[in-house]
Amino acid sequence: MRSTQRNGVPNSVLGRALTLLTAFRGGDDELSLAELHRRTGIAKPTAHRLLGELAGWDVVERTPTGVRLGLRLFELGHLVPRQRDLAEAAAPLLADLFEATHETVHLAVADGVEVVYLQKLVGPQGPTVPSRVGGRMPLHCTGVGKALLAFGPPGLVRRVLAGGLDRRTPRTLAAPGLLAAELARIRDRGVAFEYEESTVGITCVAAPVLDGTGTAVAAVSITGWVNRLDPDRFAPAVRTAALGLSRALRACE
């Protein structure tokens, strides 16, 4: 759809509508027409017309100051077979991991060069982390992301490197050589650790969920305060949960 563009804006109606929808980011409860124009480059009259049509389908909802994503998108998201089956299979395992650790638990998948979070169970004493169900983070600086990279399909690392390694914190692995060495260690250990690479003050341990070929289709993690959570201590529990989910998914194939 984006192959035909003018000044970075898709020419087709569908392309422009999708551009407006994907302009929303994590933490955006709503956006004004002016902000949507700034982010997308779509002219305000065109954006206003398209948003009106999307509102008619409940894909967006109008507010006194702008628009927000609508309930219909939420409903459609839950109809996606792969994510729905994955989330359903993971639910009891994630609940067990949460009860065993009382730390924030994540289930995530890779989409392009980013992580998309499918489930999140928030620990009662854990830090506030910038993740949310449906939210995105870079692959290279998150525990789940590095697990997905280390056991991902061929070419995924090249795509991440081609897009650049954004430095989110002083500890982010922003050099290709350092990231390659870290991924090799993850493949040896079977788990990935993050130490304040995505957010200052947090640490994480993650493990990949593998299909029958040994390729990661998801990742499971726990996250906590860097001065309180010992990732090595909880690594076996995280890996056990990921292995259990791997077996459950293969049994359904």
DOLO-213213 format. One line per field, with one value per residue (C-alpha): residue in one letter; x, y, z. Coordinates in steps of 0.001 Angstrom, whole numbers, plus 500000, padded with zeros to 6 digits. Each point is the difference from the previous one (the first is absolute). Layout:
! residues N
residu <- A  ... .
xx <- X  ... .
yy <- Y  ... .
zz <- Z  ... .
This chain:
! residues 253
residu <- M  R  S  T  Q  R  N  G  V  P  N  S  V  L  G  R  A  L  T  L  L  T  A  F  R  G  G  D  D  E  L  S  L  A  E  L  H  R  R  T  G  I  A  K  P  T  A  H  R  L  L  G  E  L  A  G  W  D  V  V  E  R  T  P  T  G  V  R  L  G  L  R  L  F  E  L  G  H  L  V  P  R  Q  R  D  L  A  E  A  A  A  P  L  L  A  D  L  F  E  A  T  H  E  T  V  H  L  A  V  A  D  G  V  E  V  V  Y  L  Q  K  L  V  G  P  Q  G  P  T  V  P  S  R  V  G  G  R  M  P  L  H  C  T  G  V  G  K  A  L  L  A  F  G  P  P  G  L  V  R  R  V  L  A  G  G  L  D  R  R  T  P  R  T  L  A  A  P  G  L  L  A  A  E  L  A  R  I  R  D  R  G  V  A  F  E  Y  E  E  S  T  V  G  I  T  C  V  A  A  P  V  L  D  G  T  G  T  A  V  A  A  V  S  I  T  G  W  V  N  R  L  D  P  D  R  F  A  P  A  V  R  T  A  A  L  G  L  S  R  A  L  R  A  C  E .
xx <- 500000  502887  501646  498070  500626  500319  502129  499949  496186  498242  497899  497208  497110  500699  503678  499194  497448  502512  502640  497676  499312  503654  500923  498824  502810  500262  498540  497839  496515  498888  501488  498880  499500  503016  502209  498825  500829  503452  500755  498640  500251  496405  498139  497576  496871  500885  500763  496733  498009  501722  499628  496294  499666  502092  497811  496965  501524  500951  503661  500621  497938  499706  500713  499555  503683  500825  499615  500929  500162  496622  498616  499758  503806  500167  497462  501838  503292  498558  498948  503572  500463  503721  500049  496689  501151  503367  498432  497519  502718  502262  497443  500354  503785  500322  497694  502192  503140  498400  498980  503491  501854  497534  501825  498665  499547  499963  499119  501190  500488  502136  498436  502514  502859  497840  498511  496221  498726  497082  499599  501218  499482  501149  501973  498698  503380  501543  501094  497909  501251  499114  498322  496291  497870  500155  502942  503338  503666  503210  501255  503632  499607  497352  500383  497177  501326  503509  498591  497973  503043  502328  497613  498235  499790  502981  500314  498258  503239  501009  496685  500464  503548  498904  497478  502599  500400  498279  501650  497141  502221  503765  500016  498278  502070  500259  503064  499413  502976  498824  496499  501343  502090  497013  497777  502617  499993  496204  500059  502468  498044  496488  498933  500491  500770  499375  501674  498553  500265  496438  499149  502220  499402  498620  501402  498482  500487  498311  499841  498855  496942  501152  498174  500910  502939  501529  498930  498584  496306  499670  501855  499143  501619  499872  501026  500849  502106  503684  500979  497518  499435  502691  499571  502222  497819  496819  501485  499053  496365  499772  501619  497655  496966  501326  500720  496521  498441  502205  498733  496383  500181  501677  497315  497375  501709 .
yy <- 500000  502347  499348  502896  503110  503720  501934  496948  499825  497012  500896  497512  500656  496758  500862  503408  498559  497449  502716  501946  496942  499021  503549  499082  498974  498537  502402  501861  500056  502335  502223  503332  500577  502323  497317  497364  502393  500602  496305  498801  502921  499417  503258  500955  500022  496519  498709  501452  498273  496639  500146  500646  496826  497993  501277  498701  496519  500455  499690  503389  502045  503775  501940  503716  500577  497368  496270  496763  496424  498269  496799  498346  499901  498270  497434  499338  499589  497177  498185  499623  496196  499723  502551  498746  496365  501025  502141  497280  497341  502327  501212  497199  499884  503761  499880  497310  502033  503086  498122  498523  503301  502835  502004  501564  497313  500626  497998  501566  499294  501606  502203  501453  501377  500528  498041  499960  499119  497567  499557  501784  499065  502847  499160  501672  501499  500259  503112  501864  498772  501495  496828  499418  497403  500891  502327  499874  500236  499482  496431  500771  501515  497857  496584  498483  501734  498624  496498  500342  501297  497250  497228  501849  499217  500650  503606  501510  501247  501562  501856  501333  501149  501630  502093  501175  499197  502799  500753  500073  500200  500182  496191  499286  497765  502466  498483  497104  498048  500199  498914  497055  498829  500315  497972  497250  499828  499826  497054  498221  500699  499639  503177  503732  502587  503729  502422  503514  499827  501123  501877  501282  498143  496734  496575  497057  496327  498515  496693  499139  497959  497727  498229  496568  501378  501774  503446  502462  500796  501907  500753  499999  502230  501359  503577  501724  502616  499628  500343  497366  497372  497351  498884  496932  498755  500174  498876  496305  500923  502190  497346  497324  502142  500598  496296  499107  502443  498666  496462  501156  501802  497068  497656  502181  499955 .
zz <- 500000  500775  496635  498492  502056  499549  502483  502260  500057  498350  496968  500686  502369  501864  500352  501468  502400  501257  500290  502296  502155  500313  501028  503505  502339  503452  502545  497463  501520  497241  497289  498605  496304  500009  501580  497519  497166  501492  500396  496662  497607  498950  499339  502769  497758  498695  503476  501339  497261  500460  503775  499546  497924  502491  502832  498148  500217  503703  499042  501627  502442  499938  503198  500753  499226  497391  499358  501717  498774  500073  501437  496588  499739  503382  498859  496732  501815  502060  496825  498706  500191  500760  502814  501421  500097  501436  502714  500956  500234  501978  502549  502617  499656  500398  503030  501590  499273  501533  503146  500352  499596  500783  497339  496800  497334  496247  496908  496748  496304  497312  497339  497581  502113  503082  502867  500387  503486  500039  503751  503109  503661  502240  503139  503178  500923  496567  498146  497471  496641  496590  498773  499454  498258  496318  500588  498226  500942  497995  499740  500767  503475  501716  501586  497968  496894  500372  500591  496796  498115  501221  498940  497203  496294  497720  499013  503028  501544  496675  499828  503532  499274  496747  501923  502503  503690  501849  503356  502519  503097  500680  500239  496669  497706  497121  498285  497558  501318  503597  499030  497973  502961  502325  497658  499865  503812  500010  497594  502296  503203  498613  501826  499485  502654  499876  502381  499614  496201  499241  503192  502790  503252  498667  499280  498173  499186  496923  498159  496470  499114  497162  497188  498696  498020  502990  498783  502518  499545  503292  503216  503701  502622  503522  500784  503280  501734  499162  503665  501172  497293  499481  496365  500435  502832  497934  496672  500518  500713  496897  497827  501378  499124  496470  499498  501215  497553  497183  500674  500235  496649  498243  501356  498294  496597 .
